[in-house]
Amino acid sequence: MKILRFLLVFLITLSASAQRPIPPAMLPDPAEALQTYRSNLSLLRQEHPNQRELPDLKFFTFGMGSRLKLIYRKGRLLNALTGNIEEQWSVKHEIIVPSEYVVHLTLADGQIIQIREDETGVWLLQPAKRPKLIPGTRSRVELPRFEDKTYGPVLRVLHQEILINVTNGRPVPNFLVYFKPRYRDAAMMAMVLRQTNNLSLIRDWIMAIRNPFDRNNRRMAEADNLGEVLFLVSLVADKTHPAVQMVLDSVRQFRKENYIHGKIDFAEHPVFQTKWLKYGLKQLGLDDPYVIPKQYDSYSSLFWLDFKDEHVPGKQTEESSGINSPYLVWAEDHFFGQKRGMIGNLDYPLTWEHQASDAHYPGLTVLEQTLVKKKIAFPHAWQSAEMFLLLEKK
């Protein structure tokens, strides 16, 4: 009996040990890693020279996927949603290495601490001390190194900027200022998550979709949502998903002859809407009776996934729009093969959105009060996704 009890305890202990995440090692040379990243970023800026100056807050976000969201800034590790101070240090010197998801701290008393996020969680690491996994951050994410890509270190950061904006299993443009997903942004984020084997992070959210419209722009039913929902569903399910029939029923209110016609961002964009609808139908293998209208649509070139030959040339996104909503120009870069898209001037973040009509900017208070009046939020997942999907081809 004692032997059986011993074996049972041993097996339970062994099982618990096997499930315990293995902590990462400390990054051996943060300064060198930062220089490697900056060299890669400099290479990108040579190819894509348009930059925007962003507020230099010297911060980093932790909590990719559905992990607890944390912000490091000025010696404090904050709960990003409540502002609660999780950890605090008297810091003499800091090195933030965005591409390694590391903040390296030299404390006033000479101690070394690293905050490091890896595929298992967010860790506090110190020499000769037991690694500490921060509560609320233990969950699996896939974090490729993209070593075979020209812009591997930059792709690591763009990937992080997408994953940090998955909150409670929902993909949002920026987790500080948006409470609800936007289907357009979510579709682009999902393309990246599919490539990096992280679709499981938002699978439950997609499976739970029942409304074919996200109604984020003043409760308006935006017609491009129909195709975006079909595409999202195609990533994790098939045409039996309940949202599919809801989409097909909703198409009728926008149908005009053999295409759809409605409003997006308070303007009419029938080409863009019809392209998305056709693409969604195609991904699910559904009948497609629709024809892309032969007319100019300023959003037509934002859709580069298919139907690139069906485009009537015209005016492209204005510079002012590209400054505030840089994802628009990056999408056009993908369509036209141009290099107009803007990059931030900082190591981190690389992406942003400025003066969005439906963003809740008071959410930025936990990061920096002045951002609320400036109405600038970063990082922004749609821009990160557009940049990632273009640069990963190189």
N, C-alpha and C positions, 0 to 999 in steps of 0.2 A: 504493500500500500504506500509506504514511504517513497519507494522507487517511482511509482506512478505519479505521486504528487510532485516529486522532484522533476520528472520528465515534463509534466504539465507546466510547471513554473518556468522551466528552461525554454520550452517551446514558445510560451507567451513572451518571455523576455527577448528571445531571438526574433520573433515576429515584430515586436515593437522596435527593436534595433534596426531591422531591415526597412521599416517604414520611416525611420527618422531621416530627415534630409541631411545630406552631406554638405557642410559649409564650404564656401569657396575659400581659396587662399587669398591673402592680402595681395593687392596689386604691387609688384615689386618696385617699379619705378614710375610713379604717377607723372612726373615731369616729362619723362621721355614719351609716355603714352599720350600725353596731352599734345606734345609737339608733333607726334605722328598724325594725330587727328587734325591739328591745325594745318599741317602740310596738305592733307587730303582736302580739307575745306578750301584752302587757298587755290588748289588745282580746280576745284569746282567753280570758284568765283572768277577764275580766268576764263572759263568756258561760258559761264552765265554771269556777266559782269554787273547786272542791275542789282543794286542793294538798297535796303532801307535801314535807316538808323533806328534802332529800338532802344527803349530804356534799359540801361545796363544795371540790372538788379543783382547780378551774381548769385543766382539761385539754381537749385536743381530739384526736380520732382521725382519721387519714388512711389512705387505702387502700381506696377503694370498689371493689366488685366483687372480682375475683380479684387485685388488686394487693397488693403487700407491705403488711402492716398496720403502721402507725406510731402512736405516741402522743407528742404534745407535752405536756410539763409541766415547769415550773420551769427553763426554759432548755435543756432537753434534748429531742432527738428520738430516741425509742427504738424499736427493733424490738419490736413489741407481743408477739411470741410468744417471743422469746429474751431480751429485756431488754437486748440489746446497744445501746450508745450510737452512733447513726448520725451525729449532729451535736450540738454543744454550744456554747453561747454564754454570755457574761457579759451578762446582760440587765438593763437599767435600767428598762424599762417594756414591758409587753405589752398588746396588745388582741386578744382572740379574737372573731372575727366568725363565729358558727356558720352563718348563712344564706349567707355568701359562701365558706365553706370556707377561711377565711384566718386565719392567726395573724401578727400584725404586731408585730415586735420592734424596739425601740430599744435598741441595745447600749450598754455602758458607755463605749465610745469614740466614741459618736455615730453609728455606722453604722446604717442601716436595712435590715432583712431581712424578707421576707415568705415564709412557707410557704403555698403556695396550691395547692389541688387543683381541676382542671378536667376536662373531658371526655377529655383525653388522658393525664393523669398527675398526679403530685405534684411541684411545682416549688419550688426555692429562687430567690427573686427579689431582686435588689439594684439600686439606681439605677446606671446607667452600667456595669453588669457583665453578662456573658453569663448568661442564665438557665440554671439547672442542673436537668435532669430527674433525679429521684432514681431510681437503678437499682432495677428490680423493680416500678416503678409504671406503666410504659408499657402501657396497654391502654385500649380504648374503653369509655366508659360514657355514657349519655345523661342529661343533667342539666337538665331543664326549669326555667324560672324561675317558672312558675305565676302569671304577672303578671295574669291575668284572674280570679284567685281572691281571695276576701276575706282568706284567711290564707296568701297566697303565700310570704312569708318563712318562716313556720312550716312549711309543707309542704316547703320546701327542706330544712329540718333533719330532719324526719321521714323524708324520702326518703333523706337521708344515713345516718340511723340504721338503715335497712333495708339499704342497699347496703354499709355497713361490715360487716354480718354475713353477707355472702356471702364465703366463704373457700374457696379452691381449687375454685370452681364449685359449692359446696354452701351452701344457705341454712340457717343455724343461728340459734337464738334470741339468743345472745350469743357472739361468737367467742372470748372469754376463758375462759368456763366450760362451754361445750358443745362436744363434739368431733363429735357426730353430728347430722344434721338430725332434726327432729321433723316428721312429716307435717302435723300440724295447723298449726303455726307456718309451715311452708314454704308451705302452701296460701294463707295470708293474705298472706305476703310476695309470692308469685307473682302475686296479683291486682294488687298495686301495680306490680310489674315489668312486667306486661302493659300497664298504663296508660301507663307511661313508656318503653315500647319497650326494655326491658332484659331481656326473657325469655331472650335468647341467653346471658346470664351463667350460667343454671342449666339450659339445655337439655340438655347432655350428662349432667348428673346425673339429670334426669328420664328420659332415654332409657335410662339404665343401671339404673333401678329394677327389681328382680326380687322383692324381698320385700314382700308386701302389708302388713307390720307393721314399724314402726320399732323396737319393743321397747325403748323408752327407760325406761319405768316398770317397773323390776325385771323386765325381760324379758317383761312381760305382753303378750299379743296384744290390742290395744285395737280395738274394733269400728269406731270412727269412722274409723280409718285406711283402711278399704276404700274409702269414698266419696272420701276426700281423695286417695288414689292415683289413682282414676279421673279426678278433676278435674285433677290435675297432668298426667296423661297427655294429657288433652284439649287442653291448652294448646300442645303441641308435636307431637302424633302423633294416631293414631286407634285404633280398636278392635283393630287387629292388633298393637299393642304387646304384648310378651310378658307384662307385668304384668297386663293386663286379664283374661286367662283365669285367672291365679293368684288374682286378687281374686274372680272369680265362683266359683271352686272353694272359696275360703275362707269365702264367705258361709254355706255350709251349716252350719258349726259354731255359728253364731250365730242361725240362723233359728228363729223361734218363731211358728208360724202364718204370718201375712203381714207380719211385721216382723222386725227383728233385735234381739237382746238380749244385751248383754255388759257388760264393765266399762271405764270410762274414769276415770283418776285414782283408781282403787281403789273406784269406786262405779258403780252401774248407771244408765245414761242411754239407754234405748231410743229415746226420741223424737229426741234429738240424733243418735244413730247412724243411725237410719233416714232422717232428713232428709239427712244427708251422703251416704248410699248412693244415695238417689233422685236427689240433685243430680248426683252423679258419673255415674250411668247416663244421665241426661238430657243431660249435656254431650257424651257420646259417642254419643248416639242409640241406646242399647241398650234392650231390653225391660225394663219396670219393673213387676213384679207386687206391689210392696210398698205397704203402707198405713201411714201414720204413726199409731201407737197414740194413742188419746184418753185420755191420763193425764198427771198432773203429772210434769214432769222439770225439775229446776233448771237443766239445761244447754240446754233447748229454746230459750230466748231468747238464747243465744250464737250461734245460727244465724239470721242475718238475710238471707241471700242469696235465699231463696225460702220458700214454705210458711208465711208469717207468720200466715195465718189459722188454721193448724192448731196451736193452742197452748192448753194448759190453764193458766190463771193460777195463781199460787202465790207462794211466798216468793222474793224476788230475792237476788242475791249479798250476803252480809253485808259490813258495812263493813270488818271485819278482813281478809277475803279480798281486798277491793278495794284495800286498802293494800299488801298483799304481792304480789298478782297483778292489777294494775290493768287488764290487757287484758280480764279477765272483765267488768268494769263498762262499759268502753268498748264491748264487743260488745253488752251489754244496752242501752246508750244508743242504739246503731244500731237495735236492734229496737223499743224502746219510744218513741224520740224524746225521751229524757230527757237530763239533763246532770249525771249523778252521777260520771262518770269523773274520776279524779285526774290532775293535771299536776304535774310536778316544779317546785320553786321556783327552779330555776337557769336560766341562759341555755342551758346545755348540760351534760349531756344532758337530754332531756325525758321519757325513759321509763326504766323499771327493772323488776326482779323481786327479791323478797326471800324468803329462806329456802325456796328450791325444793328439793325432795327429791332431785333427781337432778343438780343442778349441781355442777361441780367447782370450788369457790370458791378453792382455792389458785392457780388460774390468774390471779386478780386481783393477785397479788403484784407483778407488773411495774408495775401502776398505783398501788396503795397497799396496804401490808401490812394495815392495820386493816380493810379491806373483807373480808378472809378470815374474820375472826371475826364481823363484822357480817352476813355472808352476803347482801350486796346487790350485784347486778351491773347495770351500765348501759352503754350503752342496751340496750333489749330490743325485738327485731324484731316480735314479735306485737303488743305495745302500739303500737309505731310504726305498724304496718300498720292496726290498727283505727282509730287516730286519723286517719291519712291518708285512709282510705277514707270516713270520715264527714265530715271537714273539707273535702275537695276538692269536695264537692257545693255548697259555699257560695261 
